[in-house]
Amino acid sequence: MADLDLHRLHLLREVSRSGSLTSAATALSFTTSAVSQQIAKLEHEVGVALIDRHPRGVVLTDAGQALLRYAEEIDRTIEAARAEMGE
């Protein structure tokens, strides 16, 4: 497995939160195509499908849900580190 890109993990969190690639793109000031490409790269990095694409949005697969839990923990850890360094 290739190294996981932290920016792509953050993007997965936004896709999950918003429920669509377009909404995630808008929230992050990206194009929908860029978000789709980054999710595809993340799927390639982990070797499994992370989202199911539907006409009216996306749903995380079981693997996507599992990776999302790790992504959320990573974000909490990074934020804690930033807070501690700021003290």
PERADA-V657609 format. One record per helix or strand. SS is the DSSP state (A for helix, B for strand). FROM is the first residue (numbers start at 0). TO is the last residue. If there is no record, write none. Layout:
ss/from/to
SS/FROM/TO
SS/FROM/TO
//
This chain:
ss/from/to
A/5/17
A/20/27
A/31/45
B/50/53
B/56/59
A/61/85
//
